[in-house]
Structures are given as structure tokens and as C-alpha cells.
Amino acid sequence: MMSMTPKHFERLAKCHGTQCGFCSPGMVMSIYTLLRNHPEPTPEQITESLGGNLCRCTGYRPIVESGKTFCVESAVCQMKGSGKCCMDQEERSFSDKQEKICTKLYNEDEFQPLDPTQEPIFPPELIRMAEDPNKRRLVFQGERTTWITPVTLNDLLELKTNFPKAPLIMGNTTVGPSVKFSNKFHPVFISPLGLPDLYFVDSTDDGVTIGAGYSLAQLNDALQFIVSEQPKEKTKTYRALLKHLRTLAGAQIRNMATLGGHVVSRPNYSDLNPILAAGNAIINLISKEGERQIPLDGHFLERSPDASLKPEEVVLSVYIPHSPQVRWHFVSGLRMAQRQENASAIANAGMSVQFEEGTDRIKALQMFYGSVGPTVVSASQACQQLIGRQWDDQMLSDACRLVLDEIYIPPAAKGGMVEYRRTLIISLLFKFYLRVRQGLNKMVTDLSGSLGFPNIPEKFLSALEDFPIETPQGIQTFQCVDPSQPPQDPVGHPVMHQSAIKHATGEAVFVDDMPPIAQELFLAVVTSTRAHAKIISIDTSEALALPGVVDVITAEDVPGDNNHQGEIFYAQNEVICVGQIVCTVAADTYAHAKEAAKKVKIAYEDLEPRIITIEQALEHNSFLSVEKKIEQGNVEQAFKYVDQIIEGEVHVEGQEHFYMETQTILAIPQEEDKEMVLHLGTQFPTHVQVSGSAALNVPRSRIACHMKRAGGAFGGKVTKPALLGAVCAVAANKTGRPIRFVLERGNDMLITAGRHPLFGKYKIGFMNNGVIKAADVEYYINGGCTPDESEMVIEFIVLKSENAYNIPNFRCRGRACKTNLPSNTVGNQTSETAYGQTFNPALLRRCWKECLEKSSFSARKQAAEEFNKNNYWKKRGLAVVPMKFTIGIPLTYYNQAAALVHIYLDGSVLVIHGGCEIGQGLHTKMIQVASRELNIPESYIHLPETSTITVPNAVFTAGSMGTDINGKAVQNACQILMARLQPVIRKNPKGTWEDWSTAGSLGYQTNMDWEKGKGNPYPYFVCGASCSEVEVDCLTGAHKLLRTDIFVDAAFSINPALDIGQVEGAFIQGMGLYTTEELKYSPEGVLYSRGPDDYKIPTVTEIPKEFYVTLVRSQNPIAIYSSKGLGEAAMFLGSSVLFAIYDAVTAARRERGLTKTFTLSSPATPELIRMTCVDQFTDLVSVGRRGPIISTPYVGSQVLGMDS
């Protein structure tokens, strides 16, 4: 990063492609790597380069846009076919509006030009060292392991003979994770990285041999070249491999993982091995005894002992033959995953078929499936029985039954989804069948000019292709700043995030970036493995005996309250969920602390009841709070006079916050007065201070919490840092030394849980014209084992339940259930809400109207219906969702803030407030406020951090209220100072700010009476609407988000760049909640999805192909500068994707004769979509299954029967 110049990272910052900043250096390096290899990249290359990166804040669109500024060709959208570039328009106006509308969030003229000739060259000395013929074997000796790097092939073979069990390390993409996550231990590692004998391509007339050391990225380049040079008929296997190489993992993994390593590790989920097997690839092996070849076939992939490598053997290369017989041979790769890229397949396949010359009679057939068993499996028996058959529908029907009989997935198979994976087995076979039929028809047509074989129905053609990966485009519109506004006033301008440059360069300091402190210790947690059990004993003797271990901390070491307001810091006597902290280990390194934590032995005695799901909580009458209810009209009476009534249930699963920076705390005990300093990323420093004070039994004034920035939060850092801060402070207090406490991703997900799963029951009464007259709704959330924020969340749910609809007879009730899971944390015409608060619907109707008109909803809906008529296996759906989103908290105390503003004698200004910078740009907006109020440039103003020392008793930064309440506080403080300066200004009216400076919070009133079900719980509402269009693959359950239009009432945006970023990021996070993000628990309450391998947040390929966001202008006099808080509102609009999927699935079911109303719960995963699109394949699986299939009920969060 140090060799990089501003031209590399400034564009990410200036295009507003960074919010919290934690992922930004990775984004910069991905684009930088691309630019070093392709100085003039295409938009597709930009998107591909970012495929392995994750971002939770931005929604990816501005990141991609920053990369596209390096593209030579036009990388911005063409508006409605006019040929005019939307980004070239400084401003435009709509005919029915007087206000000017802007679409430009940055000025590309500010970018420094990229000059590839000025890039630093690779150090020649290192090149000479690598090519030195006399270089010697390298040996690195660690505490427990030895790392050896051979320099010749003979050296490698000798090492493998001496250490036959030692793994070969090239990219370390297989061995590394097994060591880290599966506790595998290897005393010796051999790394032949860079060995010339393993890096080559040898192309002959019959095929190509590729060295085992080639990375998958190099393999991709080699195959691309061969495909460009050879006739199309000879490269079918290569093209199938290339298709899967595009989506296999991400660019970073493909750059490191090697062909030899991938082949020989034989992962059951491999996307390449089934295709290589179908293409009759051969593995070339070498050892001290000589060379030999083994076929890469079913025996090898199924790990047959007689078809595996000998311990002393090394893969030298892989031979991939050209497709035989030119025309009468077909090879295909097929896969389905939770998301399109960077996700292991739920099921994949490599298939090939060879026909007798000039016929459709099968001569040879191979089918290999991945992710459906412990290894890649071959349907060899089914294939053998199909030899000699014609390639027709009867053959397909028989093939499906034969394959299902041969490939058996047991009911308790690891990963669950048994029926879905069995359905995919034959759905992928059907796709292959269609591709081959089309190929046969095309071949005979090309040869004779007449149709020799029947072509596939035109309605089936769309099933042949996977969804393409395309570069997103769109327009962001917002109000232009009034031309009469002073140029120095930054309010209303799309100002760059105040830390954006530091984010992009990696110079922004997060807690774990802080330098080590003398005598610092590291903390590792020991968590409960039982959901509800009595602690019989805790044996720490073995842990304490390990090197570097200083102490083990338990509940006995808490000097104050160990149970503060229902939150238990260290488990004592019993555990109430899997993942509860029982004790912690403090050691000189994290590696030592983690190893010692494994040695702590805890004996349990299980207790009953063990409550995991909401249904179980209802059965045991287990609740965390009393019922909350709102009601208007006479619900029971209204049901008597409606035409129709629908009753049902719905599940909305929980969501992991998945902030990029896991929970991190640095606790530093002070030498005097029992003071404790805590550095951490949190949304609520005051709460951390309170918990730390209670745990240590000291006044709050002795606990100082410092919060500079957090790498994302999204509600997950409101209350959990208080629990973890107390745990860390107790450890620091006991040891008397600084403690660094950084949760690994798996432990973070296990301990902190996420958003609440919800179970709803509804009864809706409506007239034949569709008008709803009565609704009775009950909501239950899974609150986990302690109160946390569950009561507030259920209040939110009940109060938000009516959304944008005026139902004259409406009742909503809600309760938070207590279960043995980790506690979850924190989202027409009427003049009054169901709880009696005044509401003006004009803005809602405006957003709704603009959304329908400018998204061309009616025309696109008609086009989708036409598409659905012409396509049987793919369906499109559209949905428009209105929104009336409440802002703030229903308690006045939480709607106030404080600020401290200093003016120094040099004219510089220091601003401090109680809000937390978590990526939303709060500090940037506060600087804008101070700049306007003090009438000085932003460069004069500095905002250092949030601290309980400077601003006490601050409330949490949540509920989209950060700018509202802290902005008012900063404004108030600045106005007080300006009033004090007025006498000085009057004496010297022509003076400068420096001349003047050398001479010399109120909150919102809210309330809610739950006994009456009436009140004014929120200061105002944010209205909006979203229209999304999707295309669904009915055979696999995959979906593609084609377009989204969002209209949000922003009133007057203080900073349109930040507000649009918040809207886009929240929408994509909401889309993830409703589609790909799936928390999976065992029936015993063990969380299986503990990291990005198992939990899939959206990547850059999931965002809408077309993404349009409009900030609608209005008035909001109650808030600072008539603005509105937008941080959370658009997350709900992500539900438009769910309802668009529902619309598409409805079209599929209707065509199949299924007209009854059905429930599509959330998340609408590929599994749920596919199994709801009922057809002959799902029927075949359902009828032909062996024994009972364990279902995957959407309760609590998904509960699966899985091996641990």
C-alpha cells in the first residue's frame, strides 16, 4: 500500500465508495491488482475483480462505479436509449417540478490521471534470487512445526519420501482453513511454490497438459488462449471449465489456489473435478520411484484406495484431452449455490455424452455430482443402463429415476436440504438433456439443412443458460443546492466522508490497529456447548499449565454485579444458551490464549426444558415481556361483514449483522483510583460504561470509554459491547494488565446472535374488490435467553405493523419469547395511525406515485407477463412496496443528545458529540452543521472521537436518529458560541474568523401509553416506495435482480452522497435478509452458520443490474435543516425483492395448475423458491424418496438435522 499513489485510492473515496472503511483497503487492492495487469480494464473486469470482496455498508454500487472510472469505454448508463449520459448532466429538471434535480455525486475532473509507466517495478534483486540456479532449500522452524521450501523437483521428491504425511502447500486455500477451523495439526509442511517443473502448459493435437502449480487464475488464462486458438468443437470441456472458473470462489482465491491442489484435495463440493472427470482428464504423478498416470474418474473422486495417490507421490500435471469425435460429443458443467459467486455449490455436476456417429443413440455417458455426498459421486450404474438408448424424453424420465436410485442422500446428511439437493440432481440433468438436444438439432441442421432431431420447445429455451454476471448501472437523483446558498456553506452538498481517504489508504485506525501496550495480554473465550445445563465443574489446570498463560477468569473474579439488568457477564452455576461465556483465558499471545481455551474442561448436567424455537416457547409459555397491543375499530364485528377471510402463518428468519469488524475491545487498567479505560467500536458508549461500572463495582466516573470509529454495526453494537466490555474489564482488573479482546468471526456470530426471528399469525378480512376491512395480527419474536433489546424490538414491530395501509378495523399484538439461544438485538389515506398519532399521507402518496410512474411499472408488468407466457422454466416478477417508516425511539430520553464545541485562539474548532461514527457519515454531517452555523470552512473543524469523558450520558446511535439529535446539539452549541462572539463581531464587522476567535440539547418529545395503546411514540415518519423486478430459474431456485427503483422522502438532505449511500446499503442488506442470509441451528441450539462459508451476505453480483435511487424533496421543520434520518428505512424496502420473487413463483405455480394462495416465508432462499415451484421433478423426488426426509422448518431460525 505504501508504494501506491493517491490516484489508486482517491477515486474510491471521492466516489463515496467507503462508509465504515473496514473493507475499503481490500477493495482498493483488488482494483489496484487489476490495474497493474490491465491498465485499461473493462467494466466486466472491474466487477470480476471485486467478486471476492465483501462489504456490508455501501451496497457495492459506488465501489463498482469508482473502479469504472478507470475504464476507457463509457461505463455509465445511457438514459432511456437517448444516447445521453446521465452522469454528464450537472442538473436536470422534471416538467412537473420547479426544483432542480441533480445526478452528479462527484466531480471526475478532480481525479488524478492514471499513468501505468509510473508504477513501481518488481524489485530486480528478488527476480534474480528466484532465478538463481544455486539457491538452497529453505527451512523455517516454529514452536511445533517445520516449514520446508524445496528448490528442485528432486529435492521435493526426496522431502516427500522422507515426510510422506506432510501436506504440500501452494496457495494454502485447503490446508490453511483445515488448520484454523478444524484444528488439524501437521508437524511438517512442504511448500514447492515457484518450482519451475510445476508451472507449464504443453498443448498437443490431442489435448493440453497443465502444470500442477498453475493457479486457477492462470488455468483460466491458459484455457482462454486455447479456446481462442482451437475449433469450437474441440474445446467443449475447456469452455465448461471456464464457465465454472468465473464463479469459483473469488478472484483472490483463484489467484492462489492451484490446479494440482484442487484436484488432489478432492473436495466434495468441487466445481472443476466433475467436469474434468466428464472430460476424461488424467493426473500425471511423480515420485522417487518414477512417473505414473491415473484417470481422474469416479474411482479417484470417490477416494477408492486403489485409485488414490501414494503418500510419497506428487501431482506433476493434469492432462485434459480435446473433445473427441469433434461433433458428436457434449460436455457441460452445471451448478447451483446460495449466491451466484463466491459460494460453494449446493449441488453441481459435470456431464458428458458421446453419440454414435450421425445418430442420437448414446455410445458413452458420464455423470458426476458434487455436494450431494461426502465425495464427488458418479452415477456410473445409471449411465451404464442408458447406453444404446435414444436421447429422448423417455430416456430422460428413466434417467431421472435411475440417478435418484443410485445417488442416495440420507435424511440426516450434513448440510440438510435433502429434498432440494435431490431435486437439483435431476433438475441439472434436465438442463443437460435440453442443451444436448439443442446441440444435436443444430448439428444436423448445419450438416444437412433439414431437421433430423426434434428441437426443444421454444418455451424451454430460457432454461439453457445461467443468469449472466453483469456490471450494475443506475442513476442517483437528489435536490440541487439553492444557487443563492453561500459557496462556503457545505450543507446540501454531496461532501465526501471525512475519513474516506484514510479508509481507502488503510490509515484509519480501528481498535485492533492500535499499537501494542506494554505488558498487554490477549483474551480468548470459553463458551457453553449446551443450551440449558447446570455447571458441575470447571477444570482450568491444564490450561494454566500451558506456556504464556497468565490467568483464567470466571464469574468468581467479578468484583461487582455479574448479572446486571438481566445480562450475565460470566456464566455461574448454569448456562442458558450455547455460546454463553463461561470463562476467559488471558495469555501473552492470542495463539496461546486460544490454545489454552481449548484445554478448559467443563462438566455439565443437562436441564429441562430446552427451548430453541418460538413454537417451543409458546408451548412452555416462556416470554421475556408482557404483550404489546394496538387496536382501532371493532375487529371482531368487522369480520362478520366481509366477503372473504384469509388466515395463515408466516416466518421471517433472523439475520446476522455481519459487520466487517468483529467485536473488539482494548481495556487498560489505570494505576490510580480503580480507573479503567476502554477503547472499542460501539453504538452506545454509555451502556458500556454502565456495565463496566457495575461489573467492577466502581462509580461510572472511573470508567472511560473511547469510540473513534467502528467497522460497521447495524444495531449489532448497541448492547453486546456492554456485555463484552464488562467481560474484558473484569479480566484487566484481575490481571492488572491491558487486555486486547478481539472476537473471531465464528465466536462473534455464536455469542452475539443477530436480528430477531419472527413468527406471525394473521387473519385478514376483505371485500371482493380487494379492499381490506379488518386485520388481526399476532407477532412473536425469538428473544433468546436474556432481555437485551427484545422488548423494544417487539414494540417497534407492533407500532410499525400497519406500515402504509389504513385498515379501519386493525389489531396487532406482540410478545418476545424467551428461549435457550443467545440473546438477539436490534427495524393510503389516513390522518391518524392505529395508535392515535397524526400522520399526513401526502408524501407517501407522492413517493408511491413517482415510483409507479418513473419505474414504468405498468409497462414492465405487462412485459413480464408476456415473458412468462413465452418461458416455462424461467419467470419474472415485479413488486412495489410502499413504506411509512417510524424514526426514533418511543421514549423521550432516547431522543436527546449533547455536544461540546471549542473555539481555539488560532481559529480552529473542535467538535465533540455523543453520537458514534459507524460508517453512516455522522461526523461528516456534524462538521457540515458546524461549518454552516459558524460560517467557516470545513477545514477549520476537527472531530476526534466519541468519549464518555467529554460527553456524558449519551444515548445510543440507532433508530436513524444520529444526525437529528446530535445535529441539533451541535447547532445549539455553535449558536451559543456565536451569540457570545456577537459583541466582538460588532466591534470589528470586517474582521476575519481568526480575528473574532482570538477576542473572545434539546430532543424530541415522544410517548407511548401501552395500557391504552395510544400515544405519539415517534417524532416523524419517513415515507418511500420501492419497485423491484426479478427473474427466477424454476429448475434451480436461483433468482436474478434485474432492476430496483427506490423513492425515499429525504425532506432536505444535508449530504446527498451519504444519504444515498445509506439507502443503497440498507436496501442491499434488507435484500440479503429476505433472500440469501440463512441462520441454521441444530435442534440442540448449536449455531452452524458461523462464518462467510456458511452464511451468505450479498456480494457485488447480487445487486440490481439497474439500480435507481431518488431522494424526494419535502419539508420536515422538526429536524435539523428540515432533514430526515434515512439510515434504517430502506432496509425494509428490500422486501420488494421478496415480493417480486413471490410474484414470479406465483406465475410458475399458476402455469402448473396450482392456483391456491401459498406462503413464501423469509428468507426466500434458492431451496425455498425451487421447492415452491412444484413440477414433475419435485413430485418425482417426493414420491421416490427412501424413508422420511427431515424437513427444514422456518422456525426460530432454521433448524436442521445435520451432523456436527
Secondary structure by P-SEA (a helix, b strand, c coil): cccccccccaaaaaacccccccaaaaaaaaaaaaaaacccccaaaaaaaacccccccccaaaaaaaaaccccccccccccccccccccccccccccccbbbbcccccccccccccccccccccaaaaaaaacccccbbbbbcccbbbbbbccaaaaaaaaaaccccccccccccaaaaaacccccccbbbbcccccccbbbbbcccbbbbbccccaaaaaaaaaaaaacccccccaaaaaaaaaaaccccccccccccaaaaaaacccccccaaaaaaabbbbbbbccccccccccccccccccccccccccccccbbbbbcccccccccccccccccccccccccccbbbbbbcccccccccbbbbbbcccccccccaaaaaaaaccccccaaaaaaaaaaaaaaccccccccccaaaaaaaaaaaaaaaaaaaaaaaaaaaaaaacccccccccccccccccccccbbbbbbbbbbbcccccccccccccccccccaaaaaaacccccccccccccbbbbbbbbbbcccbbbbccccccccccccccccccccccccccccccccccccccccccccccccccccccaaaaaaaaaabbbbbbbbccccccaaaaaaaccccccccccccccaaaaaacccccccbbbbbbbbcccccccbbbbbbbccccbbbbbbcccccaaaaaaaaaaaaccccccbbbbbccccccccccccaaaaaaaaaaaaaaaacbbbbbbbcaaaaaacccccbbbbbbbbbbbcccccccbbbbbbbbcccccccaaaaaaaaaaaaccccccccbbbbbbbbbbccccccccccccccccccccccaaaaaaaaaaaaaaaaaaaaaaaaaaaaaacccbbbbbbbbbbbccccccccccccccbbbbbccccbbbbbccccccccaaaaaaaaaaaaaacccccccccccccccccccccccccccccaaaaaaaaaaaaaaaaaaaaaaaacccccaaaaaaccbbbbbbbbcccccccccccbbbbbbbbbbbbbccccccccccbbbbbbcccccccaaaaaaaaaaaaaaaaaaaccbbbbbccccccccccccccccccccccccbbbbbbbbbbbccccccccccccccccccaaaaaaaaaaaaaaaaaacccccccccccccaaaaaaacccaaaaaaaaccccccccccccccccccccc
